[in-house]
Amino acid sequence: MNDIWTGTAWGIDQQALKARHIATAAQQKTALINQVSDHINILLDAIAMDNQQTDIQQLAALKQYRVALMRIDPNTAPEINWPALPQ
């Protein structure tokens, strides 16, 4: 929990809350990067096989998304503006 006894009342332990936000953001960042990397690998296989223009465009968009995720600093949690997954 994030509660702390201040000596007179219960309050929120801001340091513990911040640490939890940072840990959650770091986990989310890793999970999203792993998901998009898996998708990128599949698209690379598809492009190698038949070189469809739509796959190439989607690959570029997913790479931009992955870079945007990589640039997120979990230490700014919970004030993170997560990039949207491209369609």
N, CA, C and O atoms as a GROMACS GRO file, in nm:
protein
  348
    1MET      N    1   0.084  -0.118   0.000
    1MET     CA    2   0.000   0.000   0.000
    1MET      C    3   0.088   0.125   0.000
    1MET      O    4   0.210   0.118   0.017
    2ASN      N    5   0.023   0.236  -0.019
    2ASN     CA    6   0.095   0.362  -0.022
    2ASN      C    7   0.061   0.450   0.099
    2ASN      O    8   0.085   0.570   0.097
    3ASP      N    9   0.005   0.388   0.203
    3ASP     CA   10  -0.030   0.463   0.322
    3ASP      C   11   0.088   0.468   0.419
    3ASP      O   12   0.167   0.375   0.428
    4ILE      N   13   0.096   0.579   0.489
    4ILE     CA   14   0.202   0.596   0.588
    4ILE      C   15   0.143   0.671   0.708
    4ILE      O   16   0.060   0.761   0.693
    5TRP      N   17   0.187   0.632   0.824
    5TRP     CA   18   0.143   0.700   0.946
    5TRP      C   19   0.232   0.821   0.967
    5TRP      O   20   0.354   0.809   0.976
    6THR      N   21   0.171   0.938   0.976
    6THR     CA   22   0.248   1.062   0.990
    6THR      C   23   0.273   1.099   1.136
    6THR      O   24   0.341   1.198   1.165
    7GLY      N   25   0.217   1.020   1.226
    7GLY     CA   26   0.229   1.052   1.368
    7GLY      C   27   0.098   1.098   1.426
    7GLY      O   28   0.071   1.083   1.545
    8THR      N   29   0.014   1.154   1.339
    8THR     CA   30  -0.118   1.199   1.384
    8THR      C   31  -0.230   1.144   1.297
    8THR      O   32  -0.345   1.139   1.340
    9ALA      N   33  -0.197   1.104   1.176
    9ALA     CA   34  -0.300   1.054   1.084
    9ALA      C   35  -0.233   0.972   0.974
    9ALA      O   36  -0.112   0.975   0.955
   10TRP      N   37  -0.317   0.899   0.903
   10TRP     CA   38  -0.267   0.824   0.788
   10TRP      C   39  -0.261   0.918   0.667
   10TRP      O   40  -0.350   1.000   0.646
   11GLY      N   41  -0.155   0.904   0.591
   11GLY     CA   42  -0.139   0.982   0.469
   11GLY      C   43  -0.085   0.895   0.359
   11GLY      O   44  -0.059   0.776   0.379
   12ILE      N   45  -0.068   0.952   0.245
   12ILE     CA   46  -0.016   0.879   0.130
   12ILE      C   47   0.136   0.892   0.128
   12ILE      O   48   0.190   1.002   0.138
   13ASP      N   49   0.203   0.780   0.115
   13ASP     CA   50   0.349   0.778   0.102
   13ASP      C   51   0.381   0.811  -0.044
   13ASP      O   52   0.378   0.724  -0.131
   14GLN      N   53   0.410   0.937  -0.070
   14GLN     CA   54   0.431   0.985  -0.206
   14GLN      C   55   0.549   0.916  -0.274
   14GLN      O   56   0.545   0.890  -0.394
   15GLN      N   57   0.654   0.887  -0.198
   15GLN     CA   58   0.771   0.820  -0.258
   15GLN      C   59   0.736   0.679  -0.302
   15GLN      O   60   0.776   0.636  -0.410
   16ALA      N   61   0.661   0.607  -0.220
   16ALA     CA   62   0.620   0.471  -0.258
   16ALA      C   63   0.526   0.474  -0.376
   16ALA      O   64   0.534   0.389  -0.465
   17LEU      N   65   0.436   0.571  -0.377
   17LEU     CA   66   0.342   0.584  -0.489
   17LEU      C   67   0.417   0.614  -0.618
   17LEU      O   68   0.388   0.554  -0.722
   18LYS      N   69   0.513   0.706  -0.612
   18LYS     CA   70   0.593   0.740  -0.731
   18LYS      C   71   0.672   0.618  -0.779
   18LYS      O   72   0.678   0.592  -0.899
   19ALA      N   73   0.732   0.545  -0.686
   19ALA     CA   74   0.808   0.425  -0.723
   19ALA      C   75   0.719   0.322  -0.791
   19ALA      O   76   0.760   0.257  -0.886
   20ARG      N   77   0.596   0.308  -0.742
   20ARG     CA   78   0.503   0.214  -0.803
   20ARG      C   79   0.464   0.259  -0.944
   20ARG      O   80   0.456   0.178  -1.036
   21HIS      N   81   0.441   0.390  -0.961
   21HIS     CA   82   0.409   0.443  -1.094
   21HIS      C   83   0.525   0.419  -1.191
   21HIS      O   84   0.503   0.380  -1.305
   22ILE      N   85   0.646   0.442  -1.146
   22ILE     CA   86   0.764   0.422  -1.231
   22ILE      C   87   0.778   0.276  -1.270
   22ILE      O   88   0.803   0.244  -1.386
   23ALA      N   89   0.763   0.186  -1.174
   23ALA     CA   90   0.776   0.043  -1.203
   23ALA      C   91   0.668  -0.003  -1.300
   23ALA      O   92   0.696  -0.081  -1.392
   24THR      N   93   0.546   0.044  -1.281
   24THR     CA   94   0.436   0.008  -1.371
   24THR      C   95   0.463   0.060  -1.511
   24THR      O   96   0.441  -0.011  -1.609
   25ALA      N   97   0.510   0.184  -1.522
   25ALA     CA   98   0.539   0.242  -1.654
   25ALA      C   99   0.652   0.167  -1.723
   25ALA      O  100   0.646   0.144  -1.844
   26ALA      N  101   0.754   0.130  -1.649
   26ALA     CA  102   0.866   0.055  -1.707
   26ALA      C  103   0.819  -0.081  -1.759
   26ALA      O  104   0.861  -0.125  -1.866
   27GLN      N  105   0.732  -0.147  -1.682
   27GLN     CA  106   0.678  -0.276  -1.726
   27GLN      C  107   0.592  -0.260  -1.850
   27GLN      O  108   0.599  -0.341  -1.943
   28GLN      N  109   0.509  -0.155  -1.852
   28GLN     CA  110   0.423  -0.132  -1.968
   28GLN      C  111   0.506  -0.100  -2.091
   28GLN      O  112   0.478  -0.150  -2.200
   29LYS      N  113   0.608  -0.019  -2.074
   29LYS     CA  114   0.697   0.016  -2.185
   29LYS      C  115   0.761  -0.109  -2.244
   29LYS      O  116   0.762  -0.128  -2.365
   30THR      N  117   0.814  -0.194  -2.158
   30THR     CA  118   0.878  -0.318  -2.204
   30THR      C  119   0.779  -0.407  -2.277
   30THR      O  120   0.810  -0.463  -2.382
   31ALA      N  121   0.659  -0.422  -2.221
   31ALA     CA  122   0.558  -0.507  -2.284
   31ALA      C  123   0.517  -0.454  -2.421
   31ALA      O  124   0.504  -0.531  -2.516
   32LEU      N  125   0.498  -0.323  -2.432
   32LEU     CA  126   0.458  -0.265  -2.560
   32LEU      C  127   0.570  -0.279  -2.664
   32LEU      O  128   0.543  -0.310  -2.780
   33ILE      N  129   0.693  -0.256  -2.623
   33ILE     CA  130   0.806  -0.271  -2.716
   33ILE      C  131   0.817  -0.416  -2.762
   33ILE      O  132   0.840  -0.441  -2.880
   34ASN      N  133   0.800  -0.510  -2.671
   34ASN     CA  134   0.806  -0.652  -2.710
   34ASN      C  135   0.695  -0.688  -2.808
   34ASN      O  136   0.719  -0.760  -2.905
   35GLN      N  137   0.574  -0.638  -2.783
   35GLN     CA  138   0.462  -0.667  -2.873
   35GLN      C  139   0.486  -0.611  -3.013
   35GLN      O  140   0.467  -0.681  -3.112
   36VAL      N  141   0.529  -0.485  -3.020
   36VAL     CA  142   0.548  -0.424  -3.151
   36VAL      C  143   0.669  -0.487  -3.221
   36VAL      O  144   0.669  -0.498  -3.344
   37SER      N  145   0.770  -0.527  -3.147
   37SER     CA  146   0.886  -0.592  -3.208
   37SER      C  147   0.847  -0.726  -3.270
   37SER      O  148   0.895  -0.761  -3.378
   38ASP      N  149   0.761  -0.801  -3.202
   38ASP     CA  150   0.710  -0.926  -3.259
   38ASP      C  151   0.636  -0.900  -3.389
   38ASP      O  152   0.653  -0.972  -3.487
   39HIS      N  153   0.553  -0.796  -3.389
   39HIS     CA  154   0.476  -0.762  -3.510
   39HIS      C  155   0.571  -0.719  -3.623
   39HIS      O  156   0.551  -0.756  -3.739
   40ILE      N  157   0.672  -0.641  -3.589
   40ILE     CA  158   0.770  -0.597  -3.689
   40ILE      C  159   0.841  -0.718  -3.749
   40ILE      O  160   0.861  -0.723  -3.871
   41ASN      N  161   0.879  -0.813  -3.668
   41ASN     CA  162   0.947  -0.933  -3.719
   41ASN      C  163   0.860  -1.010  -3.817
   41ASN      O  164   0.909  -1.059  -3.918
   42ILE      N  165   0.732  -1.022  -3.787
   42ILE     CA  166   0.639  -1.090  -3.878
   42ILE      C  167   0.628  -1.014  -4.009
   42ILE      O  168   0.628  -1.073  -4.116
   43LEU      N  169   0.617  -0.882  -4.000
   43LEU     CA  170   0.610  -0.801  -4.122
   43LEU      C  171   0.737  -0.813  -4.205
   43LEU      O  172   0.730  -0.817  -4.328
   44LEU      N  173   0.851  -0.818  -4.141
   44LEU     CA  174   0.976  -0.836  -4.215
   44LEU      C  175   0.975  -0.968  -4.292
   44LEU      O  176   1.023  -0.974  -4.405
   45ASP      N  177   0.921  -1.072  -4.232
   45ASP     CA  178   0.908  -1.200  -4.302
   45ASP      C  179   0.815  -1.186  -4.422
   45ASP      O  180   0.845  -1.235  -4.531
   46ALA      N  181   0.702  -1.118  -4.402
   46ALA     CA  182   0.606  -1.101  -4.511
   46ALA      C  183   0.666  -1.020  -4.625
   46ALA      O  184   0.646  -1.052  -4.742
   47ILE      N  185   0.740  -0.916  -4.591
   47ILE     CA  186   0.803  -0.833  -4.694
   47ILE      C  187   0.908  -0.913  -4.770
   47ILE      O  188   0.920  -0.900  -4.892
   48ALA      N  189   0.983  -0.994  -4.700
   48ALA     CA  190   1.085  -1.076  -4.766
   48ALA      C  191   1.022  -1.176  -4.863
   48ALA      O  192   1.083  -1.214  -4.963
   49MET      N  193   0.900  -1.217  -4.834
   49MET     CA  194   0.835  -1.317  -4.919
   49MET      C  195   0.765  -1.256  -5.040
   49MET      O  196   0.774  -1.309  -5.150
   50ASP      N  197   0.694  -1.143  -5.019
   50ASP     CA  198   0.618  -1.091  -5.134
   50ASP      C  199   0.621  -0.939  -5.149
   50ASP      O  200   0.563  -0.886  -5.244
   51ASN      N  201   0.688  -0.868  -5.060
   51ASN     CA  202   0.716  -0.726  -5.076
   51ASN      C  203   0.591  -0.642  -5.106
   51ASN      O  204   0.593  -0.560  -5.198
   52GLN      N  205   0.484  -0.662  -5.030
   52GLN     CA  206   0.362  -0.583  -5.049
   52GLN      C  207   0.382  -0.441  -4.997
   52GLN      O  208   0.439  -0.420  -4.890
   53GLN      N  209   0.335  -0.344  -5.074
   53GLN     CA  210   0.350  -0.203  -5.037
   53GLN      C  211   0.282  -0.173  -4.903
   53GLN      O  212   0.334  -0.095  -4.823
   54THR      N  213   0.165  -0.232  -4.879
   54THR     CA  214   0.096  -0.206  -4.753
   54THR      C  215   0.177  -0.257  -4.634
   54THR      O  216   0.178  -0.194  -4.528
   55ASP      N  217   0.246  -0.370  -4.651
   55ASP     CA  218   0.331  -0.421  -4.544
   55ASP      C  219   0.448  -0.327  -4.518
   55ASP      O  220   0.487  -0.305  -4.403
   56ILE      N  221   0.505  -0.273  -4.624
   56ILE     CA  222   0.619  -0.181  -4.611
   56ILE      C  223   0.576  -0.055  -4.537
   56ILE      O  224   0.649  -0.005  -4.451
   57GLN      N  225   0.458  -0.002  -4.571
   57GLN     CA  226   0.407   0.118  -4.504
   57GLN      C  227   0.378   0.090  -4.356
   57GLN      O  228   0.409   0.171  -4.269
   58GLN      N  229   0.318  -0.024  -4.330
   58GLN     CA  230   0.289  -0.060  -4.192
   58GLN      C  231   0.417  -0.080  -4.112
   58GLN      O  232   0.424  -0.043  -3.995
   59LEU      N  233   0.518  -0.137  -4.174
   59LEU     CA  234   0.647  -0.157  -4.108
   59LEU      C  235   0.707  -0.023  -4.066
   59LEU      O  236   0.755  -0.009  -3.954
   60ALA      N  237   0.704   0.074  -4.156
   60ALA     CA  238   0.759   0.206  -4.124
   60ALA      C  239   0.684   0.270  -4.007
   60ALA      O  240   0.746   0.328  -3.917
   61ALA      N  241   0.552   0.259  -4.008
   61ALA     CA  242   0.472   0.316  -3.899
   61ALA      C  243   0.501   0.247  -3.766
   61ALA      O  244   0.511   0.313  -3.663
   62LEU      N  245   0.516   0.115  -3.769
   62LEU     CA  246   0.544   0.041  -3.646
   62LEU      C  247   0.684   0.072  -3.593
   62LEU      O  248   0.705   0.076  -3.472
   63LYS      N  249   0.778   0.093  -3.682
   63LYS     CA  250   0.914   0.129  -3.638
   63LYS      C  251   0.913   0.267  -3.572
   63LYS      O  252   0.981   0.287  -3.471
   64GLN      N  253   0.836   0.361  -3.626
   64GLN     CA  254   0.824   0.493  -3.565
   64GLN      C  255   0.761   0.482  -3.426
   64GLN      O  256   0.804   0.549  -3.331
   65TYR      N  257   0.660   0.398  -3.415
   65TYR     CA  258   0.594   0.374  -3.287
   65TYR      C  259   0.692   0.315  -3.186
   65TYR      O  260   0.696   0.358  -3.070
   66ARG      N  261   0.771   0.218  -3.229
   66ARG     CA  262   0.867   0.154  -3.139
   66ARG      C  263   0.971   0.256  -3.091
   66ARG      O  264   1.009   0.254  -2.974
   67VAL      N  265   1.016   0.343  -3.178
   67VAL     CA  266   1.112   0.447  -3.138
   67VAL      C  267   1.047   0.543  -3.039
   67VAL      O  268   1.110   0.585  -2.942
   68ALA      N  269   0.921   0.579  -3.063
   68ALA     CA  270   0.850   0.667  -2.970
   68ALA      C  271   0.839   0.602  -2.832
   68ALA      O  272   0.855   0.669  -2.730
   69LEU      N  273   0.813   0.472  -2.829
   69LEU     CA  274   0.808   0.400  -2.702
   69LEU      C  275   0.945   0.401  -2.634
   69LEU      O  276   0.954   0.422  -2.513
   70MET      N  277   1.049   0.378  -2.711
   70MET     CA  278   1.184   0.372  -2.657
   70MET      C  279   1.222   0.505  -2.591
   70MET      O  280   1.298   0.507  -2.494
   71ARG      N  281   1.170   0.614  -2.641
   71ARG     CA  282   1.205   0.747  -2.590
   71ARG      C  283   1.128   0.786  -2.464
   71ARG      O  284   1.157   0.889  -2.404
   72ILE      N  285   1.032   0.706  -2.425
   72ILE     CA  286   0.955   0.736  -2.304
   72ILE      C  287   1.042   0.714  -2.181
   72ILE      O  288   1.111   0.612  -2.169
   73ASP      N  289   1.038   0.809  -2.092
   73ASP     CA  290   1.112   0.799  -1.965
   73ASP      C  291   1.014   0.757  -1.856
   73ASP      O  292   0.930   0.837  -1.815
   74PRO      N  293   1.023   0.633  -1.807
   74PRO     CA  294   0.931   0.587  -1.703
   74PRO      C  295   0.935   0.673  -1.576
   74PRO      O  296   0.839   0.674  -1.499
   75ASN      N  297   1.044   0.745  -1.554
   75ASN     CA  298   1.056   0.829  -1.435
   75ASN      C  299   0.958   0.946  -1.436
   75ASN      O  300   0.940   1.011  -1.333
   76THR      N  301   0.895   0.973  -1.549
   76THR     CA  302   0.797   1.080  -1.556
   76THR      C  303   0.656   1.032  -1.522
   76THR      O  304   0.561   1.110  -1.524
   77ALA      N  305   0.642   0.903  -1.491
   77ALA     CA  306   0.511   0.846  -1.457
   77ALA      C  307   0.456   0.913  -1.332
   77ALA      O  308   0.534   0.947  -1.243
   78PRO      N  309   0.329   0.933  -1.322
   78PRO     CA  310   0.225   0.882  -1.411
   78PRO      C  311   0.189   0.977  -1.524
   78PRO      O  312   0.090   0.954  -1.594
   79GLU      N  313   0.265   1.082  -1.543
   79GLU     CA  314   0.236   1.183  -1.645
   79GLU      C  315   0.297   1.146  -1.780
   79GLU      O  316   0.373   1.224  -1.837
   80ILE      N  317   0.265   1.028  -1.831
   80ILE     CA  318   0.320   0.981  -1.958
   80ILE      C  319   0.212   0.985  -2.064
   80ILE      O  320   0.101   0.937  -2.043
   81ASN      N  321   0.245   1.043  -2.178
   81ASN     CA  322   0.156   1.041  -2.294
   81ASN      C  323   0.204   0.928  -2.384
   81ASN      O  324   0.296   0.944  -2.464
   82TRP      N  325   0.139   0.812  -2.370
   82TRP     CA  326   0.178   0.695  -2.448
   82TRP      C  327   0.140   0.716  -2.593
   82TRP      O  328   0.029   0.762  -2.622
   83PRO      N  329   0.229   0.684  -2.686
   83PRO     CA  330   0.194   0.698  -2.828
   83PRO      C  331   0.086   0.596  -2.866
   83PRO      O  332   0.075   0.489  -2.806
   84ALA      N  333   0.009   0.633  -2.966
   84ALA     CA  334  -0.098   0.544  -3.014
   84ALA      C  335  -0.039   0.442  -3.110
   84ALA      O  336   0.047   0.473  -3.192
   85LEU      N  337  -0.088   0.320  -3.098
   85LEU     CA  338  -0.046   0.213  -3.189
   85LEU      C  339  -0.100   0.245  -3.328
   85LEU      O  340  -0.220   0.269  -3.342
   86PRO      N  341  -0.015   0.246  -3.430
   86PRO     CA  342  -0.063   0.275  -3.565
   86PRO      C  343  -0.161   0.168  -3.614
   86PRO      O  344  -0.153   0.052  -3.573
   87GLN      N  345  -0.250   0.209  -3.700
   87GLN     CA  346  -0.350   0.116  -3.755
   87GLN      C  347  -0.292   0.032  -3.864
   87GLN      O  348  -0.362  -0.052  -3.921
   0.00000   0.00000   0.00000
